[in-house]
């Protein structure tokens, strides 16, 4: 995982990451795996106010943190 990233929060940030086909790391926000990487290196394929699809898997926006890798 890169140390240089941007946490995606808004629809416009998800749009930018999707258009750039940027790599996105997904981290668990709550529970036993809090702050652990769940998936890394995929690009955003779809998003809605509720979920984000990265590398053919769906993640709930309120349960995960999405980090766009910058370098």
Backbone bond lengths (Angstrom), bond angles and torsions (degrees), N, CA, C in turn:
res aa  C-N    CA-C-N  psi(-1)  N-CA   C-N-CA  omega(-1)  CA-C   N-CA-C  phi
1 X - - - 1.455 - - 1.519 108.39 -
2 X 1.301 116.70 135.09 1.447 123.20 179.23 1.526 110.55 -74.53
3 X 1.320 115.72 149.33 1.455 120.50 175.81 1.518 111.99 -85.83
4 X 1.314 116.69 -9.99 1.459 120.94 -179.84 1.521 107.79 -109.17
5 X 1.333 115.19 112.41 1.460 120.12 -176.29 1.523 109.94 -154.11
6 X 1.332 115.22 167.82 1.460 122.95 173.93 1.519 107.13 -125.01
7 X 1.319 116.32 128.17 1.461 120.73 176.74 1.528 107.73 -76.68
8 X 1.331 115.90 125.61 1.463 121.88 -179.48 1.520 109.48 -87.71
9 X 1.341 116.50 127.92 1.455 121.03 -179.15 1.522 112.76 -129.28
10 X 1.317 117.65 -38.52 1.458 120.92 -174.29 1.531 111.23 -99.68
11 X 1.325 115.39 161.85 1.469 119.76 177.32 1.524 111.16 -60.28
12 X 1.324 117.54 -37.09 1.473 119.67 -179.79 1.533 111.06 -66.68
13 X 1.327 117.78 -34.51 1.463 120.54 176.33 1.523 111.21 -68.44
14 X 1.344 117.40 -38.62 1.466 120.69 176.22 1.527 110.14 -66.18
15 X 1.335 117.20 -39.02 1.461 121.42 178.05 1.527 110.47 -61.98
16 X 1.321 116.66 -47.04 1.462 120.87 179.43 1.526 111.07 -58.77
17 X 1.327 116.94 -47.16 1.466 121.09 179.59 1.529 111.09 -62.29
18 X 1.334 116.82 -39.66 1.465 120.77 -179.72 1.530 110.91 -67.03
19 X 1.328 117.06 -44.46 1.468 120.27 -179.35 1.523 111.86 -65.59
20 X 1.320 116.81 -36.32 1.463 121.04 178.38 1.528 112.34 -80.29
21 X 1.332 116.22 -9.49 1.466 122.36 -174.89 1.529 110.70 52.69
22 X 1.327 114.24 42.55 1.466 121.21 -179.94 1.516 110.74 -71.72
23 X 1.322 115.20 150.46 1.458 120.31 173.85 1.520 108.64 -71.27
24 X 1.332 115.93 138.39 1.454 121.41 -179.31 1.529 108.95 -126.37
25 X 1.332 115.09 129.83 1.462 121.35 172.94 1.511 108.30 -97.15
26 X 1.324 117.95 142.54 1.463 122.95 -178.30 1.514 108.58 -118.68
27 X 1.325 115.60 126.93 1.461 121.41 -178.65 1.518 109.79 -120.58
28 X 1.317 115.76 143.01 1.467 123.25 176.08 1.530 107.87 -70.45
29 X 1.338 117.42 136.58 1.465 120.94 179.19 1.524 113.18 -93.76
30 X 1.333 118.00 -33.10 1.457 122.25 -171.74 1.527 110.90 -127.83
31 X 1.332 115.42 167.24 1.458 120.79 172.40 1.510 113.47 82.94
32 X 1.321 114.72 -164.90 1.458 122.13 -176.03 1.528 112.94 -64.37
33 X 1.312 116.48 -27.22 1.470 120.16 -178.18 1.522 113.01 -99.87
34 X 1.322 117.71 19.18 1.464 121.34 -178.20 1.520 110.26 -54.00
35 X 1.339 115.32 132.73 1.461 124.78 179.64 1.528 113.46 70.78
36 X 1.327 117.17 11.89 1.467 121.34 176.01 1.524 109.44 -96.00
37 X 1.324 115.63 145.35 1.462 120.81 178.06 1.518 109.40 -73.73
38 X 1.323 115.42 128.55 1.455 121.74 178.34 1.528 109.74 -96.68
39 X 1.324 116.07 -38.88 1.458 121.78 -179.10 1.521 107.22 -152.29
40 X 1.318 117.32 149.51 1.463 119.01 178.03 1.517 110.94 -145.04
41 X 1.323 113.11 149.83 1.445 119.42 171.36 1.506 117.37 87.80
42 X 1.324 118.94 0.85 1.460 120.09 179.21 1.511 111.89 -90.00
43 X 1.311 116.55 165.00 1.463 120.36 176.00 1.527 109.22 -107.37
44 X 1.319 115.74 156.20 1.465 121.87 -178.85 1.519 108.89 -74.79
45 X 1.331 115.75 127.60 1.456 121.55 178.61 1.521 111.51 -102.80
46 X 1.338 117.48 -34.25 1.461 123.47 -179.62 1.518 108.47 -153.98
47 X 1.308 116.42 158.28 1.456 120.32 171.46 1.525 108.98 -154.87
48 X 1.308 115.05 156.47 1.458 123.11 176.85 1.528 106.26 -143.90
49 X 1.326 118.40 177.33 1.463 119.22 176.38 1.527 112.97 -61.69
50 X 1.331 117.81 -17.68 1.454 122.19 -174.70 1.526 113.23 -105.87
51 X 1.329 118.19 -38.09 1.468 120.20 -172.79 1.524 112.23 -140.44
52 X 1.329 114.35 166.43 1.468 122.35 176.74 1.526 107.40 -133.60
53 X 1.330 115.66 135.06 1.456 120.61 176.91 1.522 108.81 -102.99
54 X 1.340 115.63 118.87 1.460 122.84 179.08 1.522 107.47 -127.97
55 X 1.325 115.72 124.39 1.468 121.49 177.17 1.527 111.95 50.05
56 X 1.323 116.54 50.20 1.466 124.61 175.80 1.530 115.14 67.85
57 X 1.321 118.54 14.45 1.470 122.24 176.18 1.525 109.03 -124.95
58 X 1.329 116.19 144.51 1.458 121.48 178.83 1.517 110.53 -100.28
59 X 1.340 115.82 139.47 1.461 123.15 179.07 1.520 108.83 -131.12
60 X 1.330 116.15 136.81 1.459 121.38 179.00 1.528 109.04 -75.51
61 X 1.331 116.44 132.08 1.462 120.23 -176.15 1.526 112.66 -64.98
62 X 1.326 117.46 -31.12 1.466 119.35 -177.80 1.531 112.66 -82.96
63 X 1.316 118.21 -8.47 1.456 121.72 -178.55 1.528 113.70 -108.00
64 X 1.326 117.44 -13.92 1.457 121.26 -175.82 1.519 110.91 -131.41
65 X 1.324 115.56 156.17 1.457 122.26 174.08 1.517 107.27 -108.71
66 X 1.314 116.09 136.38 1.462 122.12 -177.63 1.523 108.70 -113.34
67 X 1.324 115.58 122.09 1.457 121.42 -177.88 1.522 110.39 -117.41
68 X 1.331 115.40 118.71 1.460 120.55 176.38 1.527 107.99 -82.13
69 X 1.303 116.54 122.13 1.460 121.99 -179.08 1.523 109.12 -73.75
70 X 1.333 116.34 125.46 1.469 121.22 -178.31 1.522 112.32 -99.04
71 X 1.316 117.95 -27.91 1.463 120.09 179.44 1.515 110.84 -155.60
